Amino acid sequence: MKPVQSELKKWMQKNKNFKENYLRVREEVLNDPEIREFLSLNPQLNQAEVDKSLIKLYEYKTQSKQCDKCESLGQCINMLQGYSPILRADNGEIDIVYEKCHNRKTFEKEKEQQNLIQSLYMPKEILRASIDDIDHDSQRGEGIRQLLLFLDQTNFELPAKGIYFHGPFGVGKTYLIGALANALKDYHKSSMLIYMPEFVREMKSSIKDDSINEKINYFKNTDVLMLDDIGAETQSAWFRDEILGSILQYRMMENLPVFFTSNYSLDQLEEQMAITNRGGSETVKAGRIIERIKQVSSEVELRGKNRRD
C-alpha cells in the first residue's frame, strides 16, 4: 500500500500545482489589456467560450504583435515567423489568425525589388549605382536632366522611349543606366542590363541548349531594357538581324523603352553595323536597325572628364 499512497500523494500535489498554475495563467491572460479590450468589444462571447479558448488567448498574449518584440525578421519570436496574430470572434467562438508583420513585408518588398534588376556581365559597382551619387556637371547636364525626366514620367506611366547615351570613354554613361535601374525598383519596374560584347557570345552559346528563344522573349518583355557599349561587339549579320533586330522591333511595337550606351553616335554606329564579318557592307540592314533604335530611344551626347583616371 505504501507505494500506492506515495504515488497518490504525488499526483495530488501535481494536480494542486497544475490548478494553481492554471488559475495564475488565466488571470494573467484575462487581465491583458488587449484581450480585455477584445472581450469588451465582443460581449456575445460567454464565459464558457472564454475558458474553452484560454489556450488561444494565451497564444495571442505571448506572441509579438507587428514586431513590437522583434528587431528583425530573423529574430522573430512568433510561432509563425514573420506573421502577427489577430483575435477574431466568429459565430460566438474565439479564433486566432495570422497576417504578415511589418518586418516580413519589408523583407519581401526588398527581395522583390532586388529581383527587378537582372543583368548579364555587368560590374557589381554599376549594379550598386545610385541617382543620389551622380555628379551633376554642366557637360553632362542634359543627359542627367533627360534621365531624371524619364524617372519623373515613370511615376505616371512608363515612357515609350529611353535614351541613347554616346560619348568618349569614362564619362559615366554606364553608371547612369545602372543608377536608373536601381531607381526604377522604387516604381516596381523591372530592368535588364546587358553588356553587348558578352551578349553576342551568350546568344551564340544559347543555340546549343535551345534556350535562345526563351532569352529573347525575356529581353523583349522586360519593362526597361539597357544595352551597354553597343557597337563594341564583334559584328555579326546574324546577331544584328535575327537577335537585335527582333528585340528592337518587338519593343518598338509595344512602346517599351530601351537605353543604350556607346562610344559611337548613331551615324557612326550605322557605319559600324553595316560592316559584315566577310568584309562587305550592308547599309540597308544597318539603317533598319538604326531606325528602330531611334524609335525606342532619344540620342543624347555625354561629354566630360574621364572618371576612370
VOFIGU-382491 format. One record per atom (N, C-alpha, C): residue in three letters; z, x, y. Coordinates in pm, whole numbers, padded with zeros to 5 digits, always signed. Last residue first. Layout:
// VOFIGU-382491
ALAZXY;...
This chain:
// VOFIGU-382491
ASP-06468+04017+05776;ASP-06438+04155+05812;ASP-06289+04172+05843;ARG-06504+03751+05747;ARG-06470+03824+05625;ARG-06432+03969+05656;ARG-06593+03639+05974;ARG-06450+03624+05946;ARG-06409+03692+05816;ASN-06805+03743+06208;ASN-06792+03747+06063;ASN-06643+03748+06028;LYS-06826+03515+06488;LYS-06797+03644+06427;LYS-06787+03631+06275;GLY-07099+03275+06524;GLY-06965+03329+06547;GLY-06947+03462+06478;ARG-07254+02957+06445;ARG-07256+03097+06488;ARG-07113+03146+06504;LEU-07426+02710+06268;LEU-07296+02771+06299;LEU-07316+02917+06335;GLU-07628+02423+06316;GLU-07619+02569+06307;GLU-07479+02616+06346;VAL-07697+02141+06130;VAL-07609+02197+06233;VAL-07600+02348+06212;GLU-07879+01859+06027;GLU-07876+02005+06038;GLU-07790+02050+06156;SER-07748+01603+05828;SER-07797+01641+05960;SER-07778+01791+05977;SER-07846+01443+05516;SER-07762+01531+05598;SER-07829+01555+05734;VAL-08022+01291+05374;VAL-07881+01283+05333;VAL-07790+01372+05416;GLN-08271+01340+05481;GLN-08228+01201+05469;GLN-08079+01188+05437;LYS-08302+01612+05459;LYS-08290+01554+05594;LYS-08241+01410+05590;ILE-08336+01631+05185;ILE-08217+01691+05246;ILE-08194+01632+05385;ARG-08586+01512+05164;ARG-08470+01444+05105;ARG-08340+01500+05162;GLU-08739+01705+05290;GLU-08733+01570+05346;GLU-08615+01493+05291;ILE-08707+01917+05112;ILE-08653+01929+05248;ILE-08642+01791+05313;ILE-08847+01821+04889;ILE-08702+01846+04879;ILE-08640+01850+05018;ARG-09106+01817+04995;ARG-09046+01692+04947;ARG-08894+01706+04937;GLY-09158+02085+05040;GLY-09145+01994+05155;GLY-09080+01863+05117;ALA-09186+02171+04779;ALA-09074+02221+04858;ALA-09049+02129+04978;LYS-09422+02039+04714;LYS-09299+02007+04640;LYS-09175+02054+04716;VAL-09595+02165+04899;VAL-09578+02019+04898;VAL-09448+01980+04830;THR-09589+02439+04840;THR-09538+02391+04969;THR-09512+02240+04969;GLU-09562+02650+04626;GLU-09572+02505+04610;GLU-09512+02438+04733;SER-09704+02954+04530;SER-09642+02879+04639;SER-09669+02730+04619;GLY-09628+03219+04288;GLY-09715+03127+04360;GLY-09641+03057+04472;GLY-09462+03371+04132;GLY-09520+03435+04250;GLY-09613+03346+04329;ARG-09331+03250+03938;ARG-09454+03317+03897;ARG-09525+03382+04015;ASN-09131+03114+04050;ASN-09093+03236+03977;ASN-09214+03308+03920;THR-09250+03020+04380;THR-09226+02995+04237;THR-09190+03126+04169;ILE-09157+02916+04699;ILE-09190+03031+04614;ILE-09157+02998+04469;ALA-09054+02704+04831;ALA-09195+02696+04794;ALA-09236+02808+04699;MET-08802+02772+04905;MET-08817+02683+04789;MET-08962+02671+04744;GLN-08851+02928+05133;GLN-08786+02987+05016;GLN-08810+02903+04891;GLU-08959+02742+05308;GLU-09040+02856+05267;GLU-08984+02919+05139;GLU-08734+02578+05333;GLU-08859+02522+05279;GLU-08951+02634+05231;LEU-08554+02746+05456;LEU-08528+02704+05318;LEU-08654+02647+05254;GLN-08664+02764+05710;GLN-08661+02884+05626;GLN-08639+02848+05480;ASP-08622+02501+05793;ASP-08758+02556+05791;ASP-08766+02678+05700;LEU-08343+02486+05779;LEU-08425+02402+05690;LEU-08569+02452+05682;SER-08210+02823+05776;SER-08236+02696+05842;SER-08322+02613+05747;TYR-07999+02992+05542;TYR-08132+02956+05589;TYR-08128+02828+05672;ASN-07758+03021+05437;ASN-07795+03123+05535;ASN-07931+03093+05597;SER-07576+02712+05397;SER-07687+02802+05367;SER-07699+02909+05475;THR-07428+02421+05264;THR-07413+02543+05343;THR-07525+02636+05301;PHE-07423+02062+05283;PHE-07484+02187+05239;PHE-07431+02302+05324;PHE-07331+01741+05168;PHE-07307+01853+05259;PHE-07367+01978+05197;VAL-07449+01411+05148;VAL-07445+01544+05086;VAL-07420+01646+05196;PRO-07367+01059+05107;PRO-07386+01182+05184;PRO-07380+01308+05099;LEU-07560+00788+04994;LEU-07444+00873+04966;LEU-07465+01009+05032;ASN-07752+00580+04977;ASN-07683+00610+05103;ASN-07553+00688+05081;GLU-07905+00553+04754;GLU-07774+00487+04751;GLU-07692+00512+04878;MET-08127+00710+04812;MET-08146+00566+04791;MET-08015+00490+04797;MET-08005+00962+04825;MET-08077+00909+04941;MET-08092+00757+04930;ARG-07916+00992+04567;ARG-07817+00980+04674;ARG-07881+00928+04802;TYR-08164+01010+04431;TYR-08068+00904+04400;TYR-07971+00883+04515;GLN-08273+01241+04547;GLN-08344+01113+04554;GLN-08248+00997+04531;LEU-08088+01438+04475;LEU-08105+01404+04616;LEU-08176+01269+04633;ILE-08125+01442+04194;ILE-07993+01413+04253;ILE-08008+01366+04397;SER-08396+01512+04170;SER-08346+01387+04112;SER-08214+01345+04176;GLY-08405+01764+04293;GLY-08483+01653+04347;GLY-08432+01519+04298;LEU-08238+01913+04120;LEU-08202+01893+04261;LEU-08275+01773+04320;ILE-08392+01863+03869;ILE-08247+01851+03886;ILE-08211+01819+04031;GLU-08671+01876+03893;GLU-08611+01787+03794;GLU-08461+01764+03817;ASP-08729+02055+04110;ASP-08793+01923+04100;ASP-08717+01827+04009;ARG-08559+02283+04086;ARG-08589+02222+04217;ARG-08637+02078+04202;PHE-08567+02345+03813;PHE-08441+02304+03876;PHE-08468+02231+04007;TRP-08845+02403+03785;TRP-08779+02302+03701;TRP-08651+02253+03767;ALA-08886+02611+03960;ALA-08954+02483+03986;ALA-08889+02371+03907;SER-08643+02815+04084;SER-08698+02760+03960;SER-08759+02625+03992;GLN-08494+03097+04228;GLN-08584+02984+04243;GLN-08647+02945+04110;THR-08156+03157+04213;THR-08286+03201+04165;THR-08381+03081+04164;GLU-07980+03066+04516;GLU-08003+03058+04372;GLU-08141+03114+04337;ALA-07964+03053+04784;ALA-07926+03182+04724;ALA-07953+03184+04574;GLY-08023+02797+04848;GLY-08123+02897+04883;GLY-08092+03032+04823;ILE-07696+02700+04930;ILE-07827+02660+04880;ILE-07932+02758+04933;ASP-07415+02736+04959;ASP-07507+02850+04952;ASP-07641+02813+04889;ASP-07291+02445+04802;ASP-07262+02567+04878;ASP-07365+02676+04850;LEU-07298+02114+04833;LEU-07374+02222+04770;LEU-07361+02347+04856;MET-07115+01835+04769;MET-07119+01952+04857;MET-07184+02068+04782;LEU-07100+01481+04783;LEU-07147+01600+04711;LEU-07159+01715+04810;VAL-06882+01220+04776;VAL-06937+01322+04867;VAL-06973+01446+04785;ASP-06854+01051+04545;ASP-06862+00998+04682;ASP-06930+01096+04777;THR-07073+01096+04264;THR-06951+01131+04335;THR-06964+01088+04482;ASN-07329+01043+04154;ASN-07241+00932+04190;ASN-07111+00968+04259;LYS-07472+01275+04092;LYS-07538+01166+04164;LYS-07437+01069+04225;PHE-07297+01417+03940;PHE-07334+01470+04072;PHE-07402+01363+04156;TYR-07297+01252+03712;TYR-07173+01272+03787;TYR-07205+01321+03928;ASN-07561+01274+03627;ASN-07511+01144+03670;ASN-07382+01156+03750;ILE-07564+01544+03553;ILE-07649+01497+03663;ILE-07599+01364+03717;LYS-07391+01536+03333;LYS-07354+01611+03453;LYS-07436+01565+03573;GLU-07539+01381+03153;GLU-07405+01338+03192;GLU-07362+01407+03322;ASN-07764+01540+03119;ASN-07777+01408+03183;ASN-07643+01355+03231;ILE-07656+01770+02990;ILE-07721+01781+03120;ILE-07730+01645+03192;SER-07555+01799+02743;SER-07465+01741+02843;SER-07529+01733+02981;ASP-07675+01924+02523;ASP-07715+01786+02557;ASP-07621+01719+02659;ASP-07635+02190+02488;ASP-07535+02099+02431;ASP-07558+01953+02470;LYS-07861+02307+02610;LYS-07828+02340+02472;LYS-07731+02240+02409;ILE-07857+02231+02872;ILE-07967+02181+02788;ILE-07932+02199+02641;SER-07663+02369+02997;SER-07630+02233+02953;SER-07740+02172+02866;SER-07774+02599+03091;SER-07696+02609+02968;SER-07662+02472+02912;LYS-07890+02497+03324;LYS-07976+02551+03219;LYS-07901+02559+03086;MET-07665+02425+03469;MET-07757+02321+03425;MET-07850+02371+03315;GLU-07549+02677+03516;GLU-07475+02572+03446;GLU-07569+02467+03389;ARG-07741+02806+03670;ARG-07710+02858+03537;ARG-07639+02752+03452;VAL-07726+02644+03900;VAL-07852+02656+03828;VAL-07826+02704+03685;PHE-07461+02691+03976;PHE-07503+02556+03941;PHE-07632+02560+03859;GLU-07451+02948+04062;GLU-07393+02919+03931;GLU-07433+02780+03882;PRO-07584+02912+04312;PRO-07636+03006+04212;PRO-07581+02981+04072;MET-07414+02700+04441;MET-07551+02679+04393;MET-07602+02781+04291;TYR-07112+02574+04376;TYR-07173+02699+04420;TYR-07311+02707+04357;ILE-07000+02258+04472;ILE-07079+02334+04375;ILE-07134+02460+04441;LEU-06765+02005+04483;LEU-06812+02127+04547;LEU-06880+02214+04442;MET-06732+01668+04520;MET-06771+01769+04422;MET-06828+01888+04497;SER-06492+01408+04579;SER-06589+01507+04625;SER-06616+01607+04514;SER-06378+01074+04650;SER-06399+01187+04559;SER-06503+01282+04617;LYS-06144+00937+04870;LYS-06285+00962+04843;LYS-06299+01086+04754;HIS-05904+00861+04988;HIS-05932+00823+04848;HIS-06081+00832+04817;TYR-05840+00972+05219;TYR-05920+00849+05230;TYR-05959+00796+05092;ASP-05719+01200+05143;ASP-05636+01101+05214;ASP-05708+00969+05232;LYS-05932+01345+05045;LYS-05834+01290+04950;LYS-05750+01181+05015;LEU-06066+01451+05258;LEU-06118+01327+05201;LEU-06023+01265+05100;ALA-05942+01694+05302;ALA-05913+01583+05393;ALA-05958+01450+05335;ASN-06059+01848+05100;ASN-05915+01820+05096;ASN-05878+01702+05186;ALA-06324+01852+05192;ALA-06294+01797+05059;ALA-06146+01761+05048;LEU-06293+01986+05438;LEU-06336+01846+05435;LEU-06300+01781+05302;ALA-06230+02240+05350;ALA-06132+02165+05429;ALA-06165+02016+05429;GLY-06475+02301+05230;GLY-06352+02297+05149;GLY-06243+02218+05219;ILE-06643+02301+05447;ILE-06662+02195+05347;ILE-06542+02187+05253;LEU-06533+02523+05588;LEU-06538+02390+05650;LEU-06556+02280+05545;TYR-06572+02737+05418;TYR-06435+02695+05446;TYR-06435+02553+05504;THR-06848+02768+05430;THR-06788+02720+05305;THR-06646+02671+05329;LYS-06873+02864+05697;LYS-06944+02743+05651;LYS-06876+02683+05528;GLY-06777+03089+05830;GLY-06684+02984+05788;GLY-06749+02856+05739;VAL-06929+03307+05880;VAL-06890+03228+05997;VAL-06802+03108+05960;GLY-07028+03473+05672;GLY-06891+03489+05719;GLY-06849+03406+05839;PHE-07374+03516+05748;PHE-07262+03534+05657;PHE-07129+03533+05734;PRO-07528+03272+05977;PRO-07511+03403+05912;PRO-07388+03406+05821;GLY-07621+02929+05893;GLY-07584+03037+05984;GLY-07562+03165+05907;HIS-07585+02575+05853;HIS-07653+02702+05826;HIS-07616+02804+05933;PHE-07496+02273+05710;PHE-07447+02387+05788;PHE-07530+02511+05753;TYR-07581+01963+05711;TYR-07643+02085+05658;TYR-07600+02200+05749;ILE-07370+01690+05638;ILE-07412+01793+05734;ILE-07473+01911+05657;GLY-07439+01353+05539;GLY-07347+01464+05553;GLY-07399+01562+05656;LYS-07486+01004+05582;LYS-07534+01140+05599;LYS-07419+01240+05608;ALA-07361+00765+05561;ALA-07471+00789+05468;ALA-07522+00932+05475;PRO-06998+00751+05572;PRO-07131+00768+05634;PRO-07237+00801+05530;LEU-06784+00509+05449;LEU-06839+00641+05420;LEU-06978+00653+05482;GLU-06596+00341+05697;GLU-06700+00333+05593;GLU-06758+00473+05574;PHE-06349+00402+05822;PHE-06401+00265+05820;PHE-06503+00247+05707;ASN-06297+00665+05783;ASN-06181+00576+05791;ASN-06224+00429+05784;THR-06534+00788+05819;THR-06495+00759+05681;THR-06375+00664+05677;GLN-06533+00846+06088;GLN-06615+00734+06042;GLN-06578+00691+05900;ASP-06369+01071+06081;ASP-06328+00955+06159;ASP-06405+00830+06114;LEU-06523+01248+05931;LEU-06394+01202+05880;LEU-06349+01075+05951;PHE-06737+01284+06108;PHE-06762+01230+05974;PHE-06633+01174+05916;LEU-06602+01403+06319;LEU-06663+01272+06340;LEU-06692+01205+06206;LEU-06537+01647+06209;LEU-06428+01554+06242;LEU-06481+01413+06265;LEU-06799+01752+06190;LEU-06716+01737+06070;LEU-06604+01635+06095;GLN-06880+01762+06453;GLN-06953+01676+06360;GLN-06871+01650+06234;ARG-06697+01955+06547;ARG-06697+01819+06604;ARG-06767+01721+06510;ILE-06776+02177+06403;ILE-06643+02121+06380;ILE-06635+01978+06432;GLY-07032+02213+06516;GLY-07016+02191+06373;GLY-06882+02128+06340;GLU-06970+02258+06785;GLU-07050+02142+06748;GLU-07035+02110+06600;GLY-06812+02502+06773;GLY-06759+02376+06824;GLY-06836+02253+06779;ARG-06863+02756+06717;ARG-06867+02664+06603;ARG-06828+02523+06644;GLN-06838+02874+06963;GLN-06961+02897+06889;GLN-06975+02805+06768;SER-06578+02811+07051;SER-06694+02750+07117;SER-06822+02764+07036;ASP-06344+02736+06787;ASP-06402+02825+06887;ASP-06533+02765+06936;HIS-06072+02665+06602;HIS-06168+02600+06692;HIS-06217+02700+06796;ASP-06011+02731+06279;ASP-06006+02796+06410;ASP-06114+02736+06499;ILE-05839+02519+06063;ILE-05970+02559+06116;ILE-05952+02615+06257;ASP-05607+02418+05966;ASP-05615+02564+05977;ASP-05750+02611+06031;ASP-05639+02146+05941;ASP-05543+02195+06041;ASP-05554+02345+06064;ILE-05806+02123+05722;ILE-05860+02092+05855;ILE-05769+02151+05963;SER-05778+02378+05475;SER-05721+02263+05547;SER-05786+02247+05683;ALA-05834+02496+05139;ALA-05866+02494+05283;ALA-05815+02366+05348;ARG-05813+02526+04873;ARG-05687+02504+04946;ARG-05709+02494+05097;LEU-06063+02586+04789;LEU-06009+02458+04742;LEU-05874+02427+04808;ILE-06083+02839+04894;ILE-06165+02733+04954;ILE-06111+02596+04913;GLU-05919+02982+04727;GLU-05879+02969+04867;GLU-05960+02861+04939;LYS-06057+02979+04484;LYS-05935+02899+04498;LYS-05896+02880+04644;PRO-06418+02946+04497;PRO-06295+03024+04509;PRO-06173+02935+04535;MET-06604+02757+04255;MET-06563+02775+04394;MET-06433+02854+04400;TYR-06724+02669+04012;TYR-06732+02809+04054;TYR-06703+02830+04203;LEU-06730+02348+04093;LEU-06795+02439+03999;LEU-06804+02576+04065;SER-06482+02087+04126;SER-06561+02200+04176;SER-06623+02277+04060;GLN-06333+01792+04261;GLN-06385+01867+04147;GLN-06472+01980+04202;ILE-06085+01595+04386;ILE-06165+01714+04415;ILE-06204+01782+04284;LEU-05937+01396+04272;LEU-06050+01355+04355;LEU-06141+01474+04389;ASN-05718+01496+04148;ASN-05834+01468+04063;ASN-05957+01428+04143;GLN-05542+01498+04358;GLN-05588+01626+04304;GLN-05714+01606+04221;GLN-05497+01224+04383;GLN-05567+01295+04489;GLN-05620+01429+04442;GLU-05355+01175+04148;GLU-05483+01107+04170;GLU-05564+01180+04276;LYS-05128+01325+04202;LYS-05213+01360+04087;LYS-05352+01299+04102;GLU-05027+01188+04422;GLU-05065+01329+04436;GLU-05158+01372+04323;LYS-04977+00940+04300;LYS-05070+00948+04412;LYS-05120+01091+04430;GLU-04787+01008+04111;GLU-04916+00957+04065;GLU-05021+00964+04176;PHE-04575+01088+04282;PHE-04631+01181+04183;PHE-04771+01137+04141;THR-04524+00849+04421;THR-04567+00969+04494;THR-04635+01068+04401;LYS-04444+00689+04207;LYS-04561+00650+04286;LYS-04616+00769+04364;ARG-04214+00828+04126;ARG-04330+00817+04035;ARG-04455+00780+04112;ASN-04052+00798+04354;ASN-04091+00932+04309;ASN-04211+00927+04216;HIS-04016+00518+04369;HIS-04085+00589+04476;HIS-04135+00726+04429;CYS-04083+00368+04041;CYS-03998+00408+04153;CYS-04080+00486+04256;LYS-04224+00082+03889;LYS-04238+00222+03926;LYS-04152+00254+04048;GLU-03983-00141+03740;GLU-04103-00115+03818;GLU-04107+00033+03856;TYR-03842-00335+03475;TYR-03854-00207+03544;TYR-03987-00199+03620;VAL-03600-00599+03427;VAL-03735-00543+03418;VAL-03739-00414+03500;ILE-03370-00799+03264;ILE-03388-00678+03343;ILE-03528-00625+03319;ASP-03227-01130+03286;ASP-03318-01032+03226;ASP-03329-00912+03320;ILE-03034-01409+03208;ILE-03045-01285+03284;ILE-03137-01189+03211;GLU-03128-01755+03212;GLU-03095-01632+03141;GLU-03116-01511+03231;GLY-03224-01985+03329;GLY-03081-01977+03303;GLY-03038-01854+03227;ASN-03496-01924+03365;ASN-03455-02031+03273;ASN-03308-02019+03232;ASP-03426-01607+03477;ASP-03533-01697+03437;ASP-03479-01797+03334;ALA-03342-01374+03702;ALA-03284-01489+03635;ALA-03396-01588+03605;ARG-03340-01015+03706;ARG-03407-01144+03726;ARG-03333-01253+03650;LEU-03307-00692+03844;LEU-03245-00805+03776;LEU-03321-00933+03809;ILE-03480-00394+03790;ILE-03469-00513+03875;ILE-03407-00624+03790;PRO-03485-00031+03785;PRO-03452-00163+03729;PRO-03445-00274+03834;SER-03764+00194+03809;SER-03640+00143+03868;SER-03612+00001+03819;TYR-03900+00480+03652;TYR-03901+00335+03670;TYR-03764+00287+03715;GLY-03887+00744+03584;GLY-03983+00706+03686;GLY-03992+00557+03711;GLN-03803+00698+03249;GLN-03817+00793+03359;GLN-03926+00750+03456;LEU-03598+00471+03139;LEU-03743+00484+03153;LEU-03769+00573+03274;MET-03333+00536+03190;MET-03379+00525+03052;MET-03531+00537+03045;ASN-03289+00772+03465;ASN-03307+00639+03406;ASN-03358+00644+03262;ILE-03274+01001+03606;ILE-03167+00977+03509;ILE-03188+00847+03431;CYS-03511+01245+03703;CYS-03479+01102+03691;CYS-03378+01080+03579;GLN-03608+01491+03758;GLN-03462+01478+03749;GLN-03418+01333+03738;GLY-03880+01461+03789;GLY-03832+01541+03676;GLY-03683+01531+03655;LEU-03891+01325+04031;LEU-03927+01254+03908;LEU-03875+01328+03786;SER-03594+01409+04225;SER-03736+01418+04193;SER-03763+01342+04064;GLU-03335+01334+04272;GLU-03403+01412+04374;GLU-03553+01419+04351;CYS-03172+01029+04217;CYS-03265+01129+04162;CYS-03336+01201+04276;LYS-03038+00812+04304;LYS-02957+00913+04235;LYS-03044+01027+04180;ASP-03226+00653+04422;ASP-03106+00682+04501;ASP-03014+00785+04434;CYS-03473+00571+04316;CYS-03448+00715+04333;CYS-03322+00748+04414;GLN-03458+00291+04279;GLN-03553+00352+04373;GLN-03508+00491+04417;LYS-03155+00323+04134;LYS-03244+00224+04195;LYS-03328+00291+04302;SER-03047+00445+03822;SER-03083+00477+03961;SER-03181+00371+04012;GLN-02811+00259+03618;GLN-02942+00320+03645;GLN-02960+00349+03794;THR-02575+00125+03588;THR-02573+00269+03565;THR-02705+00339+03596;LYS-02636-00145+03635;LYS-02539-00077+03720;LYS-02550+00075+03708;TYR-02811-00209+03425;TYR-02859-00211+03564;TYR-02767-00129+03654;GLU-02635-00188+03208;GLU-02754-00102+03215;GLU-02805-00094+03359;TYR-02464-00396+03272;TYR-02412-00259+03270;TYR-02527-00159+03279;LEU-02635-00610+03240;LEU-02578-00585+03372;LEU-02522-00443+03382;LYS-02684-00587+02967;LYS-02796-00574+03062;LYS-02744-00543+03202;ILE-02425-00633+02872;ILE-02490-00505+02843;ILE-02607-00482+02939;LEU-02376-00896+02954;LEU-02298-00788+03013;LEU-02363-00651+02989;SER-02480-01134+02875;SER-02572-01036+02933;SER-02500-00916+02993;LYS-02269-01288+02796;LYS-02368-01253+02695;LYS-02459-01139+02743;ASP-02141-01328+03040;ASP-02074-01248+02937;ASP-02174-01202+02830;VAL-02337-01488+03165;VAL-02297-01360+03225;VAL-02233-01270+03121;GLU-02339-01708+02997;GLU-02460-01627+03009;GLU-02428-01490+03068;ALA-02079-01804+03042;ALA-02119-01765+02907;ALA-02243-01676+02910;GLN-02084-01874+03310;GLN-02003-01760+03268;GLN-02042-01710+03129;ASN-02425-01954+03417;ASN-02286-01984+03383;ASN-02215-01860+03329;LEU-02644-01955+03681;LEU-02601-01874+03567;LEU-02454-01901+03537;GLN-02687-02088+03913;GLN-02715-02161+03789;GLN-02673-02084+03665;PRO-02656-01920+04127;PRO-02537-01995+04083;PRO-02560-02074+03954;ASN-02778-01665+04232;ASN-02822-01741+04115;ASN-02704-01819+04056;LEU-02661-01529+04430;LEU-02792-01587+04461;LEU-02846-01671+04346;SER-02439-01433+04303;SER-02419-01533+04408;SER-02549-01602+04446;LEU-02554-01246+04134;LEU-02491-01366+04075;LEU-02470-01474+04180;PHE-02641-01056+04325;PHE-02737-01120+04234;PHE-02679-01250+04177;GLU-02396-00977+04436;GLU-02496-01044+04521;GLU-02597-01120+04435;ARG-02282-00857+04213;ARG-02216-00972+04274;ARG-02314-01050+04362;ILE-02462-00647+04182;ILE-02453-00750+04078;ILE-02385-00875+04132;GLU-02411-00500+04413;GLU-02546-00553+04389;GLU-02544-00664+04285;PRO-02131-00435+04386;PRO-02182-00514+04499;PRO-02320-00576+04473;ASP-01948-00481+04090;ASP-02054-00403+04153;ASP-02118-00487+04264;ASN-01778-00637+03954;ASN-01738-00603+04091;ASN-01841-00516+04162;LEU-01885-00653+03705;LEU-01885-00775+03785;LEU-01841-00751+03929;VAL-01843-00386+03617;VAL-01978-00442+03629;VAL-01979-00561+03724;GLU-01565-00362+03613;GLU-01646-00272+03696;GLU-01784-00330+03721;GLU-01499-00562+03427;GLU-01450-00572+03565;GLU-01533-00484+03659;ARG-01620-00460+03199;ARG-01659-00591+03250;ARG-01619-00606+03396;VAL-01477-00225+03161;VAL-01620-00217+03194;VAL-01667-00349+03255;ARG-01226-00339+03101;ARG-01241-00247+03214;ARG-01387-00240+03259;LEU-01279-00489+02875;LEU-01231-00557+02995;LEU-01248-00470+03119;TYR-01355-00280+02700;TYR-01446-00390+02731;TYR-01407-00459+02861;ASN-01122-00130+02684;ASN-01243-00070+02742;ASN-01342-00178+02785;GLU-00956-00315+02557;GLU-00920-00263+02689;GLU-01043-00205+02760;LYS-01094-00348+02319;LYS-01075-00463+02407;LYS-01041-00418+02548;PHE-01075-00090+02216;PHE-01206-00150+02241;PHE-01194-00264+02341;ASN-00802-00062+02184;ASN-00872+00025+02278;ASN-01008-00033+02315;LYS-00766-00256+01986;LYS-00696-00270+02113;LYS-00766-00187+02221;ASN-00913-00145+01783;ASN-00951-00275+01835;ASN-00889-00300+01972;LYS-00765+00084+01733;LYS-00902+00096+01783;LYS-00948-00034+01847;GLN-00531-00036+01638;GLN-00525+00050+01755;GLN-00664+00063+01819;MET-00624-00170+01415;MET-00565-00249+01524;MET-00560-00167+01653;TRP-00706+00050+01263;TRP-00805-00049+01307;TRP-00753-00130+01424;LYS-00460+00175+01216;LYS-00564+00245+01291;LYS-00667+00146+01347;LYS-00337-00022+01061;LYS-00276+00017+01189;LYS-00380+00087+01278;LEU-00500-00020+00840;LEU-00489-00141+00920;LEU-00433-00111+01058;GLU-00452+00235+00742;GLU-00587+00202+00790;GLU-00585+00079+00879;SER-00182+00204+00671;SER-00222+00307+00767;SER-00358+00275+00828;GLN-00194+00006+00480;GLN-00120-00019+00604;GLN-00161+00080+00713;VAL-00338+00148+00287;VAL-00393+00025+00344;VAL-00325-00006+00477;PRO-00164+00360+00219;PRO-00293+00388+00280;PRO-00353+00266+00348;LYS+00055+00203+00117;LYS+00070+00285+00236;LYS-00065+00318+00300;MET+00000+00081-00121;MET+00000+00000+00000;MET+00000+00085+00126;
